Amino acid sequence: TRFFEVDVLDAGGDSVPGGRLNADVWAINAHTFSYGTNTDFFVRVGDEATARVFVVDFQNMAGFRFQFLANTLGLRDFPRQSWCLQGDPDPETGLCTRAGEVRAATPEFSIFLNYPDPAPAQPPAPEIGNLQFNDEAGSATISPNGDGVQDTGEFSFNSNITGSYQIIIDTNRNGTFEAGTDKTLNGRARAGLNSGIVWDGTDQAGALVPEAQYAFQVRLIESEVHFPMNDIEFNDDGFLIREAFVGLPQQPARMFWDDRAVRLDNANFQHLIPETDDTLTTLPNGSNLGANPQRRRWSQYNEAGELGVRNGDVSLSMDTWVEGIAQSSTTVTCRLCQGPVGEIGVGPVDEILDADGDGIPDDVENAGCTNANVADTDMDGIDDGDEDTNGNGIHEPLLGETNPCDADTDDDGLDDGEELSRDEPTNPNDFDSDNDLIPDGAEVDNGTDPNNADSDGDGLNDGREVGADGVRDAGETDPNDPDSDDDGLRDGIEVDGNNPTNPLERDTDMDGLTDGAEDANGNGQVDPGETDPNIPDFDGDGVNDGDEVMNGTDPFDDD
């Protein structure tokens, strides 16, 4: 037995803290089958901030030389299953040949020799949003008859996480979702919109399914991590995968594998452990998590050759994976659906045509005002189907729809697309979004805020300041200046206060004191200790208040 201790030193020669040494790939070369690997690898599925940490516990893992890596889906072209390292398995026996393309697996996650430092927080639970299935016409029915019209449909959804997805379509219609048996669509999920996930109406073998309705299941998976292990001959003792936590015991994780493609003929396939000892697949529920969890095991044959290397080596890539939390959905919406549907239809003909791809069927457009060959009939920057959201050809503003035949639905001077594309969108169905009596277009043209009735916050609606045309004329206050005359009083206080003053005259009573100096607390009324900005000689002694203040006399005392 050989033991290796890895110690990483800093510039001063001292050991660095544990949990920092990591690699995307660990290459292990024992030079013989006599030495097995017994170690724990800590795999961080995520980044430094948020991630799960899984521990892969090797027990006498004996390969002549092999690499250990981790990624989201396993083999690039054959996700979530074991496969031949080179070429494809015989469909009758599962035996591999050396002919064909070498199968690749790309490393994605960092693998540590200790628990990662710094310790990451747990990732958020996955959430599927706006799950849809649409053919090109916006229906949830496809007609894969080869005419190039509505032959396929596309799943799309929003995700709150970076993770993976699995879509299983019950193509054998037995009422269960069986990955690898039913049509299965696998992929990486990004945070945000995920689209372009196409079903072409075929089953897992690539044959067109019969005309019928097909149930489906969409799973969004957080922290799915695969360990595709290539050309490891002896794993008789097996390995376990556990989830690790800071300050808590490790917990066994459900392990998934699917060896069915490469273990079809166990009677004549001597280099793998028989099915009676280890199941071909743990789908859909994963391995047993009892007091003695089932280990992941296999054994490949070894034909003697020069230096113990096999002649005619027929290598396998054995995939094993674990998952964090998954959210599932069995219903979708579509652009033309009246509500959620739980089945996708496969029919003989193209029931709905949408030549311009705007989401409104041609027959609806031909009967209405929109152009079936132009996606944006009124050229307002919004496709007709995004204006007539239910695609019925009727403008229904109570549903929030704009008019696809009128570029400016509310006649406020702004095209609908312009209203919705602003940094702070205005309502394309409301002539005056902020109800200040000025049309939105006039506000945009003249610099006031169409979403704020009182742009300058002076207490006067913009319409009261400049009128319905939005243009400031002589005798009008400035809707973008809370104190039009700069006297220290807001225009609204001067107009609507208990003691109104002229918002366009700094010194309403011409006594030499600005209105704000007289109404010192700016509340629009005469309080004790304040002179009246509407009375030039507050104490009636024949001397203006301003002169008294300048001369040091008392404007409150006529003596």
Secondary structure as GFF3:
##gff-version 3
##sequence-region A 1 559
A	DSSP	beta_strand	22	23	.	.	.	ID=ss1
A	DSSP	beta_strand	25	29	.	.	.	ID=ss2
A	DSSP	beta_strand	40	46	.	.	.	ID=ss3
A	DSSP	beta_strand	51	57	.	.	.	ID=ss4
A	DSSP	beta_strand	65	69	.	.	.	ID=ss5
A	DSSP	beta_strand	83	84	.	.	.	ID=ss6
A	DSSP	beta_strand	110	112	.	.	.	ID=ss7
A	DSSP	beta_strand	128	135	.	.	.	ID=ss8
A	DSSP	beta_strand	141	142	.	.	.	ID=ss9
A	DSSP	beta_strand	153	159	.	.	.	ID=ss10
A	DSSP	beta_strand	163	169	.	.	.	ID=ss11
A	DSSP	beta_strand	183	189	.	.	.	ID=ss12
A	DSSP	beta_strand	192	199	.	.	.	ID=ss13
A	DSSP	beta_strand	212	221	.	.	.	ID=ss14
A	DSSP	beta_strand	225	226	.	.	.	ID=ss15
A	DSSP	beta_strand	229	230	.	.	.	ID=ss16
A	DSSP	beta_strand	234	245	.	.	.	ID=ss17
A	DSSP	beta_strand	248	252	.	.	.	ID=ss18
A	DSSP	three_ten_helix	260	262	.	.	.	ID=ss19
A	DSSP	beta_strand	296	299	.	.	.	ID=ss20
A	DSSP	three_ten_helix	306	308	.	.	.	ID=ss21
A	DSSP	beta_strand	316	318	.	.	.	ID=ss22
A	DSSP	beta_strand	321	322	.	.	.	ID=ss23
A	DSSP	beta_strand	326	329	.	.	.	ID=ss24
A	DSSP	beta_strand	343	346	.	.	.	ID=ss25
A	DSSP	alpha_helix	362	367	.	.	.	ID=ss26
A	DSSP	alpha_helix	384	387	.	.	.	ID=ss27
A	DSSP	three_ten_helix	397	399	.	.	.	ID=ss28
A	DSSP	alpha_helix	416	421	.	.	.	ID=ss29
A	DSSP	alpha_helix	440	446	.	.	.	ID=ss30
A	DSSP	alpha_helix	462	466	.	.	.	ID=ss31
A	DSSP	alpha_helix	491	496	.	.	.	ID=ss32
A	DSSP	alpha_helix	515	518	.	.	.	ID=ss33
A	DSSP	alpha_helix	545	551	.	.	.	ID=ss34
###
